[in-house]
Amino acid sequence: MSYTSWGYLLLFLGILVCLYYLVPLEKRWMVLLAGSYLFYLLASGRLPVFLIMTTLAVYFGALAMEREQKRFDAVRKSLEKEERRTRKALMVRRKRCILLVTILMNVGFLIFLKYYHFFGKNINAVMGRLNAGWQLPALNLLVPLGISFYTLSAVGYVIDVYRGQCKAEHHLGRLALFLSLFTNIVEGPISRYDQLAGQAFEGHRADYRQFTFGMQLILWGLFQKVVIADRAAILVSTVFDDPASYSGWIVVLAMLVYTLQIYTDFAGCMNVVRGSAGLFGIELAANFERPFFSRSIGEFWRRWHMTLGAWFRDYIFYPVTLSKINLRLGRMAKKYLNDHLGQVLPTAFALFFVWMANGLWHGAAWKYVVYGMYYYVLTLLGLFFRPVIGRFYARTGICRDGHLWQLFLIARTFILVNIGMLLFRANDLSAFGSMFVSIFKETGGNWLALGLDIYDMAVLAAGTVILLIVGLMQEKKWHIRQKIAVQSIPVRWGIYIAAICMVVIFGAYGNGYEAIDPVYANF
């Protein structure tokens, strides 16, 4: 069941909202929990056995760490200084052991189910070259819906408990709701326990303003997904499924349209789920902040899939940065090289793990590994050449804040991101290489046979212009929803009806269109 299907919007969501506000306030979390597991079953067609196993693993793991901490706290004041230090070290080791086992169990599920085929294929290829005489067996594994998302949420929760940033949850239903909430389970956002669990568990009273804002987000998300992304997907599939037939500007067009597709698909679905959560009084974390106005690759990734980037920062980058090995690397670089490299090398070391994890998180294929390393190299170039860039500005006198220079930086970042998107969408590394080279060849292929007619192209172009205008308004800090909210009833409802008509009339569904699954639902 897709977030943009009529079955979800009218039946599932409509019925769940009615049930939620009909039951007593203290029981409303049960409606969300039952609805979330029902949604998971309807969307995946498989029993959520691995979701349940993950929930139980982190539940008992967090409680075990809490028990170790309480045992130490109970006797801490009665111990001598040396014995207290010894007992504390033992407690920390036990908590680390519990944490490690819990993480390995959950990440093990993810690696086995999602990456067994990828690693097995490559290991078998190496064994074949070495004439080792054995091969890993081929397994027909089913990847549970949303496993990449709920695994990161689960791991983040137990790490936060270990760090003392949140308390272990004693209510199994509360933790189960946090990990299974239907608005997050397919594509995120990747929520933190202290941000979401309380909101989801406590009952909310009906709030007209929040309900209205939720409906506005749903409508805007539907416009992005159904009108733009699903229509763009037709052109993209036509070119990328037969890359040898196209070259030159047609490949450039397909690359640009895919960037438009994946953004409006993912951001559109995020707006639908954030709006859906708003109907229940829940505010989810934002996942996008107009990323294509970014002036650097670093800024782009701070604006794109923000909750994933924040997860990698807090649970991979910071721990690696503060590790003994990395600190020793920084001291050695400062001693034997210079201060700049003493700062950059430890950061580069930590970023390697971030971008490797980012690439593999997106998929089990070498193109995703290269995708992560592509951004890793771009990030390293910015770090290592920072002094050179500073001298460039000093010698040329270019004003960094000038409008023309800012436009140049945006255009440069946009080009680099689109190359990354070409790699991301290409069928494999070979296809990416041939398509990238074909960009510089004479245009080949039929402009009129790209899967879209004149009507579709006009709607796609108009939708893109609307998207750009809204983005510019938001960049200038226009609070569009608040401005709509203060209008008179005829004006407000005129806007709502116009938005509904645009989705219904111009949406890419019905005869001649195929239902397009959300892009990030595959990750």
N, C-alpha and C positions, 0 to 999 in steps of 0.2 A: 504494500500500500504506500503510494507516494504522497509526500506532503502537499503536492499540488493537484492531487486527484479529487474528483467530486466526492468519492467515497470517504476520503479523509475529512474534507472541509465541511460537507453537509451532514454526513452520517456520524462518523466517529467523533469528530470534534464537537459537533452540535449536541449530540446525545451526552457526551462526557461533561460538557459545560452545564447542561441542565441537571444532570445527576449530582455534580459537584455542589451546586448551590441549593439543592433540595435536601441533602443530608445534613445532620448537625455539624456545627463548626469543627468540633474536635475529631470527627470521623472523616473529614474531607480528604485527608491524606490517603485513606484507604481507596477512595475512588480513583485517585491519581495512580496509585500502585497497581490496582487491578487493570485500569485502562492502559498503563504502560506495558504490562506483560501481555495483554490482549493485542495491543498494537504490534509488539515484537513478534508474536505468533502470526498475525495477519501479514506483516511485512516480510517476514523471513520464510514462513512455511515450515520452520523447524522448531523443535522444542528448545527453549533457552537454557539448555543444560550447562553450557560453558559460562554463561552469564551468572547462573546460580552458583556454580563452583567458584567463580571469581569473587562473588559477594561473600560466600562463606569463608573463603581463604583470608580475605582482608579483614573480615569481621573478627575472626578468632585470632589472627595475627596481631591486630591492634590491641585487643584485650590482653593478650599474653605480654606485650610490651608494657602495657599499663600496670599489670601485676608486678612485673620486675621492678618498675619504678617505685611502686607503693611499698614493696618489701624493703627496698633500700631506704626510702623516706621514713619508714616506721622505726628504724634502728639507727638512723644517721646521727642523731643528737647524743645517743648513748655511747658512741664509739670514740676511741682515741683517734688522733689526727692521722696516724699512719694506717691504722686499721680502716678508718673511714675512706682513705684514698684507695686502699686495696679493694674494699667492698664496692666502691663506686666503679672502679675499673672492671671488676667482674660483672657488675650490673650492665655497664655499657656494652661489654662483649656479648652478653646474653641478648641484649636488645638488638644489637647489630646482627647476631645470628638469626634471630626471629625475623628481622626485617629482610635479610638476604634470602632466607627460605621463602618468605611470602612473595617477594619480588620475583625470584626465579620461578616459582610456581606459576604466577600469572603471566610473566613474560615468556615462560616456556610454552604455555598454551598458544600464545600469539605466534611465536617463532615456529612451532611445530605445524600449526594449522595453516599459517599464511606463507611460510618460507621453506617448508620442507621440500617442495618440488624444485624451487630455485636452487637451494644449496645441494640437494640431492643430484640434480642434473649436472651441476658443475663439479661436484666431487666424483661422480661417475665418469665424467669426461677426463679428469686428471688420472683416475685409476686405470682407465682404458689406455691412456698414453703410457702409463708405467707398466702396463701388462700385469696388474696386481692380481687379476683373476677373481675379483669379487665386485659386486655392484650393490648399491642401496636399492631396495625394492621400490617399485612405483606404487604409490598409494593414491586412491581416489578420495581426497579429503575435501570436506565441505567447510568453508570459512564462515563462521558465525557472523551474522549481521552486526556491524558496528564494533567489532572486536578491537580494532585499533583505537577507537575513541574511549570505550569504557575501560579498557586496560590501562590507558594513561591516567584516567580519572582515579582508578583504584590504586595504582602505584603512587600517585601523588598524595592520596589520602594516607596511606600507611607511612610514607616518608614524613608527612606533616605531623603525624602522631609521634613518630620517633624523635623528631626535632622539638616536640613540645609546642608546636604552633597550633594544634587543635587537640582536643581530648578524644580519646577512643569512644566510639559510639556504642552504647549498651543496648540500644533498641535496634534489633535486626531489621525490622520493617522500615525504619528511617534510613538505614544504610542502603537497603535494597532499593528504595525509591530514588535515592541519590544516583545510584549507578544505572538504573533502568528507565529514568524519566523519559517519556516518549518523545519529548521535544529535543533531547540531546543524543539519543541512542544511535541514530543513523549517521549524522554528519557533524555532531558536536552542536554548540561549542563545548570545548573541554573545560568543564567547570571545576572549581575548587570546592572542597567539602564545606569550608566555613562560609562560602559565598552562596551556595545553593541549598544545602540540606535543610537549614532552618526555614527558608522561604517555602520549599516544597512541602515540608512536613506540617507546618502550622496552617490552620485553616484561614482562608481569606474571605472577607465579606465583599459583596459585589461593589465595585467602584466604577461609576459611569465614565470618568475621565480615563482611567487605566484601560477599561474595556474598549473605549473608542480608539485610544492610541494603539491598542493591540490590533484592532480591525484595520486601522490605517497601514500598519506594518505588513499585515497579511496581504492587503491589496497591492502595496508597492512591491512586495516580494513576488506575487503572482505575475505582475507586469514584467518584472525582470526575467523570471523563469519561463513563463508560457509565451509571452509575446516576443522576447528577444532571444533568450538562450536556446529554446527548443527550435526556433526558426533558424538560428545561426548554425545549429548542429547539422542541419541538412547539407548546407554548403560545405562545412568542414569535413563531414564524412565522405562526400563526393570526391574531394581532392585527396584526402589522406588515405582513403581506402584504395586509391589507384594513383600513387604519386608519380609513377613513370610517365603518365599521360600529360603531366602539367609541368610548366616551368615558368621562370620569369615572374611577372607581376601577378599572375594567378596564384602562385605559391605564396607570394607576399600577402595577397588578399586573404588566402585561407589561413595563414599564420595570424594575421590581425583579427580575423573573425573568430578564430579559436580562442584568442585571448579575451575577446568580448564574450564568447560563449561561456568559458569556464568561470569568468568573474560574475556574470549575471546569473549563471546557474547556481553557483555556490552562495553568493551574496543574497540572491533571491530566496533560496531555501532558508538561509539564516534569518532573513526578515520574516518569513512565514512562521518559523519555529519560535522566534522571539515574540512575534505577535500572538501566536497560539499560547505561549506561556503567560503573556500579559492578560489573557482572558481569565486566567486563574489567579491573578495577582502576583505572579512570579516574574522577576526581572532577570533575564539571562545576560551574561557578558556579551558585549559587542565583539564581532569577529572581523570586521572590516572598517576601515576609516579612509575611504577614497584613495586606495593605494596608487592609482595611476597619476596622482599629483605629486608623487615622491620625487625627490631630487637626488637620491642616491639609492644604491641597492640595500644598504642597511635600513634606511627609512622605509623602503618598500616592504621589507619583511617585518617591520614594526607595525605596518598598516594592513598587511595581508595575513589572513588566518592568525589573528593576534593571539588567540588562546593557545594555539600550538606553539607559536614562538615563545610565549611566556612560559610554557611548560618546559621546553628545551632549555630556556635560560635558567630557570630556578632549580631544575632537577638534573641537568647535565652540565651546563656551562659553569655555573658557580661552584659546584662540588669539584669539578676537574680543575678549575682555576685555583682553588684553595687547597688542592692536594699537595702533599709533600714533594712529589716528583716535580710538579709544575713550579712550585715555589723555588725549588733548587735550580730548575732550569733558568728561571728569571735571574737569580743571583749569579749564576755562572755567566749568563749572557752579558750582564752589566759589568762583570769583572773582566772578561776576556774580549768583549766586543765594544759596545757603547750603551748609553742609557736608553736610547731609542729602541734598540733591539732587545734590551733587557725588559722593556715593557711589552713589545710586540710579540716576541717569541712565545711567552707563556699564553698570551691571548690566542695566538695562532694554534697552539697545541690544543687548547680547550675547544676552539671553534671546529677543529677537525672532527671531533666526536659529535658535535652538534649537527654539522652538515651531513656527515655520514648517516646519522640517525634520521635526519630529515629526509634524505633521499630514500633510504630503505623503508621508512614509514609509509611513503607514498606508494610503494609497490615492490613486488619481488621480481625484479628484472635489472639487468645491467644498466639500462637507460636511466633508471631512477638513481642508481649509484652515481652515474656520471652527472645527472641533474644536480644532485647534492654537491658534488665536487665542482661543478661549474660555478655555483654561487660561492663556494668556499674560496676558489681562486680569485673571483672578483672582489670578495671581502678582503682577502690578503693583500691584493694590489693596493686597495685603499689604505690599509694599515701601514704597509711597508713604505709606500711613497708619500706618506703624509708630510714629511719635511720638504720633499721636492715640490709638492703641491703648494705648501705654504710659501716657498720661495718664488714659485710661479706667480702667485697672486701679488706678492710684494714687488716683483720686478715689472709686471705688466700694468699694475695699478687697476686691475679689474675690480669693480665693486661687486662683492659676492651677493649682495642683496638687490642688485639691479634687476629690473623686470626682464630685460632681454637675456641676461645671463641665467636667471632662474628658469626661463623658458627653455634655454639650451640644456640645462641640467635635467629638467623634466623629460625633454625629448631624448637625451642620451640614455637615461634610465629606462625609459619606455622601450627603446630599441633593444637594450640588453635583456630586458624582461621578456620581450617577444621572442628573442632567440631561445631563451630558456623554455618558453611555452612550445616552440616548435619541437624541441627535444622531448618535452613532456608528452606531447600528443603523437609523435611519430611512432610507427609500429615497433621499431627497434632502432638500434644505433646505426645500422646500415641504411635504413630508410631516412633517418635524420641526416646522415652525411650526404646522401644523394639529393635530398630535398634542399638542404642548405646550399649546396653547389649549384643546383638548378635555379636558385634565385638570381644568379648572375648571368644566366643564359637568356637568349631571346625568348620572349613569351610564347609558350606553346599550350594549346588546349582551346576549347571553345568557351568563350565568356558567357554564352547563352545556354550552356549545358552544365550548369553547376548545381542543379537540383532545385533552384529557386526561380520563379517567374518574376516578371516586372512588379507585380503586386507585392510579392513577398520581399523583394529587394527594397521597395519603397517603405514598407512597414518596418523592416529592419533598420533602414537609415533613419527614419523618423524616431524610432524607439531609441536609437543611439544618441540622437540629438537631445531628446528629453532627458536621457540618463546623464549626458554631459552638463546640461543646464542645471539639473538638480544637484549634481556634484559641485559645480561652481558656486551655487547658492550656499551649500553646506560648508564649503571651504571658507566662505566669507562669513561664517557663523550665523547664517540665517536658520532659525529654528522653525522649519516649515510646519511641523505638526502643531506647534503652539500657535502659529499664525492662523492656521485653519481653525483651531479650537475657538478663537476669539471672534470668528466671523458669525454673522447671523445664521439662523437655522436654514433659510432657503439657500444661502451661499454654500454652507457646509454640505448640505445634502446634495446640492448640485454637483459639487466636486466629487462626492462619494459615488453618485450615480454615474457620472462621466467616467470615473476610474473603473467601475464595474463593467460598464459598456465596452470600454477599451479592451479589457481582458477577455470578455465574452466574444466580442466581434473579431478582434485581431489576434486572439490566441492561436498558437499553432497546434491545433488538435482537430479531430474529426477526420473526414474523408481526405485522403492525400497526405496525412501526417501520421507518423508513428509515435507512440508514447516514448518519451526519452527519460530514462532513469537519471536521478541526480548524479552528477559526475563523481562527487566525493563519497557517495554511498559505497563505492567500490574499494575504499581505502580503510 
